[in-house]
Amino acid sequence: MTDPVIVASGQTYERAFIKNWIELGLTVCPKTQQTLAHTNLITNYTVKALIANWCESNNVKLPDPIKSMSFNQPSPLLVHAESITSKVRNLVEDLKSTLVDTQRDATAKLRLLAKHNMDNRIVIANFGAISLLVNLLRSTDLKIQENAVTALLNLSINDNNKTAIGNADAIEPLIHVLETGSPEAKENSAATLFSLSVIEDNKVRIGRSGAIVPLVDLLGNGTPRGKKDAATALFNLSIFHENKDRIVQAGAVKHLVELMDPAAGMVDKAVAVFGKSCDDSRWKECYWSGGWDPCPG
């Protein structure tokens, strides 16, 4: 390191390398993954002086970082970033295609890129993929729809992306997937709604957008994984008081009681959703009435 600079996250990097990183369109700190509030580079005079003193004491000549970048010694971080950036840029363009096969391929690849790697999630979002994926939730091709919702689920692991997905008006298209998608798409739509509901405002938006009825339907009629995803989403949504009434009125109590059977393998989740709203008298009445009518009497 010869020209240390401080970025907005407080981390110090070699100027040439971090400048290249930023010029690739990557606006996060490579180490902390924190979004950079600005891209100003401030010389770290303390570190620079320490390096200069050490080099002088040990008779070491400072290398030229620009030459290091030019002679087959690229930073592995930048090599990876350049490769992913190029790949993502092309895939995002393919999302705009009118060809079904091209959209299937692009959504499938973005889904995989976003699955395990946080850097990839940031790059994909930075290239504008989120709004395009949200649009594809209404695709009549079930595989495109499934890939798109799964890609959004993977992207939503990043907190900044949760906000971006919500701001892209994804909630109603996600509900559409809950109602029309393949079993896997429905599972991942419920899981995405759970992920988005971590943000308090989204609990309100999701409840008021009509998501609870299809979530309750998935709770009662979905695959085993779909039931678990629905229960998890409903648990989080029930934290907001308005949603407690909606969950009861959608007929969730009957399904929750059925899932308390140990054979269903969901006792803990069912009890958690039930218990979250135990202060609501209608839940108690529904439970003890035996008829599971959300509005007994």
C-alpha positions as CSV (number, residue, x, y, z in Angstrom):
1,M,0.0,0.0,0.0
2,T,1.5,3.3,-1.1
3,D,-1.5,5.8,-1.2
4,P,-3.9,4.8,1.6
5,V,-7.3,6.4,1.5
6,I,-10.3,6.3,3.8
7,V,-13.8,5.6,2.3
8,A,-17.2,6.6,3.7
9,S,-17.4,3.3,5.8
10,G,-14.2,4.3,7.7
11,Q,-12.1,1.5,6.0
12,T,-8.7,2.2,4.4
13,Y,-7.7,1.0,1.0
14,E,-5.1,1.6,-1.7
15,R,-6.4,4.5,-3.8
16,A,-5.9,2.9,-7.2
17,F,-7.7,-0.3,-6.3
18,I,-10.7,1.3,-4.5
19,K,-11.0,3.9,-7.2
20,N,-11.2,1.0,-9.8
21,W,-13.8,-0.7,-7.6
22,I,-16.0,2.4,-7.5
23,E,-15.6,3.0,-11.2
24,L,-17.1,-0.5,-11.8
25,G,-20.3,0.8,-10.3
26,L,-19.8,-0.9,-6.9
27,T,-21.0,1.5,-4.2
28,V,-20.4,-0.7,-1.2
29,C,-17.4,-1.1,1.1
30,P,-15.7,-4.3,0.0
31,K,-15.0,-5.3,3.6
32,T,-18.1,-4.3,5.5
33,Q,-20.6,-4.5,2.7
34,Q,-22.0,-1.1,4.0
35,T,-23.4,1.1,1.3
36,L,-21.1,4.1,0.8
37,A,-22.8,7.4,1.7
38,H,-20.4,9.1,-0.8
39,T,-17.5,8.1,-2.9
40,N,-15.0,10.7,-1.7
41,L,-11.5,9.3,-1.0
42,I,-9.7,10.9,1.9
43,T,-5.9,10.4,2.3
44,N,-5.1,8.5,5.4
45,Y,-2.0,10.5,6.5
46,T,-1.4,8.4,9.6
47,V,-1.1,5.1,7.7
48,K,0.8,6.8,4.9
49,A,3.4,8.1,7.4
50,L,3.7,4.7,9.1
51,I,4.3,3.0,5.7
52,A,6.9,5.6,4.7
53,N,8.7,5.3,8.0
54,W,8.8,1.5,7.8
55,C,10.1,1.6,4.2
56,E,12.8,4.0,5.1
57,S,13.9,2.1,8.2
58,N,14.0,-1.2,6.2
59,N,15.4,0.3,3.0
60,V,12.4,-0.8,1.0
61,K,11.2,1.1,-2.1
62,L,7.5,1.7,-2.3
63,P,5.9,-0.1,-5.3
64,D,3.8,1.7,-7.8
65,P,0.2,0.4,-7.4
66,I,-0.6,1.4,-11.0
67,K,2.1,-0.7,-12.4
68,S,1.1,-3.6,-10.1
69,M,-2.4,-3.4,-11.7
70,S,-0.9,-3.4,-15.2
71,F,1.5,-6.4,-15.0
72,N,-0.6,-9.5,-14.5
73,Q,-1.0,-8.8,-10.8
74,P,-4.6,-7.7,-10.7
75,S,-6.4,-7.8,-7.4
76,P,-8.4,-11.0,-7.1
77,L,-11.2,-8.9,-5.7
78,L,-11.3,-6.7,-8.8
79,V,-11.0,-9.6,-11.1
80,H,-14.0,-11.2,-9.5
81,A,-15.9,-7.9,-9.5
82,E,-15.2,-7.3,-13.2
83,S,-16.3,-10.8,-14.1
84,I,-19.5,-10.6,-12.1
85,T,-20.2,-7.1,-13.3
86,S,-20.0,-8.0,-16.9
87,K,-22.1,-11.1,-16.4
88,V,-24.8,-9.3,-14.5
89,R,-24.9,-6.4,-16.9
90,N,-25.7,-8.9,-19.8
91,L,-28.2,-10.9,-17.8
92,V,-30.1,-7.7,-16.8
93,E,-30.3,-6.8,-20.4
94,D,-31.7,-10.2,-21.2
95,L,-34.5,-9.7,-18.7
96,K,-35.7,-7.0,-21.1
97,S,-35.9,-9.5,-24.0
98,T,-39.3,-10.4,-25.4
99,L,-38.1,-14.0,-26.0
100,V,-39.3,-16.5,-23.4
101,D,-36.2,-18.7,-23.5
102,T,-33.9,-15.7,-23.0
103,Q,-35.9,-14.6,-20.0
104,R,-36.0,-18.1,-18.5
105,D,-32.2,-18.4,-18.9
106,A,-31.5,-14.9,-17.4
107,T,-33.8,-15.3,-14.4
108,A,-32.4,-18.8,-13.7
109,K,-28.8,-17.5,-13.7
110,L,-29.6,-14.4,-11.6
111,R,-31.4,-16.7,-9.2
112,L,-28.3,-18.8,-8.7
113,L,-25.9,-15.8,-8.6
114,A,-27.9,-14.3,-5.8
115,K,-28.3,-17.5,-3.8
116,H,-25.1,-17.6,-1.7
117,N,-23.0,-14.5,-2.4
118,M,-23.7,-11.1,-0.8
119,D,-21.5,-9.2,-3.2
120,N,-23.5,-10.6,-6.1
121,R,-26.8,-9.5,-4.5
122,I,-25.4,-6.0,-4.3
123,V,-24.2,-6.0,-7.9
124,I,-27.4,-7.4,-9.2
125,A,-29.4,-4.7,-7.4
126,N,-27.1,-1.9,-8.6
127,F,-27.7,-2.9,-12.2
128,G,-31.4,-2.4,-11.9
129,A,-32.5,-6.0,-11.9
130,I,-35.1,-5.7,-9.1
131,S,-37.7,-3.7,-10.9
132,L,-37.4,-6.0,-14.0
133,L,-37.7,-9.1,-11.8
134,V,-40.8,-7.6,-10.1
135,N,-42.4,-7.1,-13.6
136,L,-41.7,-10.7,-14.4
137,L,-43.7,-11.9,-11.4
138,R,-46.7,-11.5,-13.6
139,S,-45.2,-13.5,-16.5
140,T,-47.6,-16.2,-17.9
141,D,-44.6,-18.5,-18.1
142,L,-44.6,-20.4,-14.8
143,K,-40.8,-21.1,-14.9
144,I,-40.0,-17.4,-15.5
145,Q,-42.3,-16.4,-12.6
146,E,-40.7,-19.1,-10.3
147,N,-37.2,-18.0,-11.2
148,A,-38.0,-14.3,-10.7
149,V,-39.6,-14.7,-7.3
150,T,-36.8,-16.9,-6.1
151,A,-34.2,-14.4,-7.3
152,L,-36.1,-11.7,-5.4
153,L,-36.1,-13.9,-2.3
154,N,-32.4,-14.4,-2.5
155,L,-31.8,-10.7,-3.1
156,S,-33.9,-9.8,-0.1
157,I,-31.4,-11.3,2.2
158,N,-29.6,-8.0,1.8
159,D,-31.3,-5.3,4.0
160,N,-30.9,-2.6,1.4
161,N,-32.5,-4.8,-1.2
162,K,-35.5,-5.4,1.1
163,T,-36.2,-1.7,0.9
164,A,-35.5,-1.6,-2.8
165,I,-37.9,-4.5,-3.5
166,G,-40.6,-2.8,-1.4
167,N,-40.1,0.5,-3.3
168,A,-40.4,-1.4,-6.6
169,D,-44.1,-2.1,-5.7
170,A,-43.4,-5.8,-5.4
171,I,-46.1,-6.7,-2.8
172,E,-49.1,-7.0,-5.1
173,P,-47.1,-9.0,-7.8
174,L,-45.9,-11.3,-5.0
175,I,-49.5,-11.8,-4.0
176,H,-50.3,-12.6,-7.6
177,V,-47.6,-15.3,-7.4
178,L,-49.2,-16.7,-4.2
179,E,-52.5,-17.0,-6.1
180,T,-51.3,-18.3,-9.5
181,G,-47.7,-19.7,-9.2
182,S,-46.3,-23.2,-9.1
183,P,-46.0,-24.8,-5.7
184,E,-42.3,-23.7,-5.4
185,A,-43.1,-20.2,-6.6
186,K,-45.9,-19.9,-3.9
187,E,-43.4,-21.1,-1.2
188,N,-40.8,-18.6,-2.3
189,S,-43.4,-15.8,-2.6
190,A,-44.5,-16.4,1.0
191,A,-40.8,-16.5,2.1
192,T,-40.2,-13.2,0.3
193,L,-43.2,-11.6,2.0
194,F,-41.8,-12.8,5.3
195,S,-38.4,-11.3,4.4
196,L,-39.9,-7.9,3.5
197,S,-42.1,-7.9,6.6
198,V,-39.0,-7.5,8.7
199,I,-39.3,-3.8,7.9
200,E,-42.1,-2.4,10.0
201,D,-43.8,-0.3,7.3
202,N,-44.0,-3.4,5.1
203,K,-46.1,-5.3,7.8
204,V,-48.7,-2.6,7.2
205,R,-48.4,-2.6,3.4
206,I,-48.5,-6.3,3.1
207,G,-51.6,-6.7,5.3
208,R,-53.5,-3.9,3.6
209,S,-52.6,-5.2,0.1
210,G,-54.6,-8.4,0.6
211,A,-51.7,-10.9,1.2
212,I,-53.2,-12.6,4.3
213,V,-56.0,-14.5,2.5
214,P,-53.7,-16.3,0.0
215,L,-51.1,-16.8,2.8
216,V,-53.8,-18.5,4.9
217,D,-54.8,-20.6,1.9
218,L,-51.2,-21.7,1.5
219,L,-51.2,-22.5,5.3
220,G,-54.1,-24.8,4.8
221,N,-53.5,-26.3,1.3
222,G,-49.9,-25.8,0.5
223,T,-46.9,-28.2,0.4
224,P,-45.3,-28.9,3.8
225,R,-42.7,-26.3,3.0
226,G,-45.3,-23.9,1.8
227,K,-47.2,-24.3,5.1
228,K,-44.1,-23.5,7.0
229,D,-43.3,-20.4,4.9
230,A,-46.9,-19.2,5.2
231,A,-46.9,-19.7,9.0
232,T,-43.6,-17.8,9.3
233,A,-44.9,-14.9,7.3
234,L,-48.2,-14.8,9.2
235,F,-46.3,-14.8,12.5
236,N,-44.3,-11.8,11.5
237,L,-47.4,-10.0,10.1
238,S,-49.4,-10.7,13.3
239,I,-47.0,-8.3,15.1
240,F,-49.0,-5.5,13.6
241,H,-52.4,-5.3,15.4
242,E,-54.5,-4.8,12.3
243,N,-53.2,-8.0,10.8
244,K,-54.4,-10.1,13.8
245,D,-58.0,-9.4,12.8
246,R,-57.3,-10.1,9.1
247,I,-55.6,-13.5,10.0
248,V,-58.6,-14.6,12.1
249,Q,-61.1,-13.4,9.4
250,A,-59.2,-15.3,6.7
251,G,-59.9,-18.6,8.6
252,A,-56.4,-19.3,9.9
253,V,-57.5,-20.7,13.2
254,K,-58.8,-23.9,11.8
255,H,-55.6,-24.6,9.9
256,L,-53.4,-23.6,12.9
257,V,-55.3,-26.1,15.1
258,E,-54.9,-28.8,12.6
259,L,-51.1,-28.1,12.4
260,M,-50.8,-28.5,16.1
261,D,-51.0,-32.3,15.5
262,P,-47.5,-33.5,16.0
263,A,-47.8,-35.6,12.8
264,A,-47.8,-32.3,10.8
265,G,-44.4,-31.4,12.2
266,M,-45.4,-27.8,12.7
267,V,-46.5,-27.6,16.3
268,D,-44.0,-24.9,17.2
269,K,-44.9,-22.6,14.3
270,A,-48.6,-23.1,14.7
271,V,-48.4,-22.3,18.4
272,A,-46.2,-19.3,17.8
273,V,-48.7,-17.7,15.3
274,F,-51.6,-18.6,17.6
275,G,-49.9,-17.3,20.7
276,K,-48.9,-14.1,19.0
277,S,-52.6,-13.1,18.9
278,C,-53.8,-14.7,22.1
279,D,-54.7,-11.3,23.5
280,D,-57.4,-11.1,20.8
281,S,-60.7,-12.5,22.3
282,R,-61.9,-13.7,19.0
283,W,-58.9,-16.1,18.8
284,K,-59.8,-17.5,22.2
285,E,-63.5,-17.9,21.2
286,C,-62.6,-19.5,18.0
287,Y,-60.3,-22.0,19.7
288,W,-62.7,-23.0,22.4
289,S,-65.9,-22.9,20.4
290,G,-64.8,-26.0,18.4
291,G,-66.5,-24.6,15.3
292,W,-63.5,-22.5,14.2
293,D,-65.9,-19.7,13.2
294,P,-63.8,-16.4,13.3
295,C,-66.9,-14.5,14.4
296,P,-68.9,-16.9,16.7
297,G,-72.3,-15.9,17.8
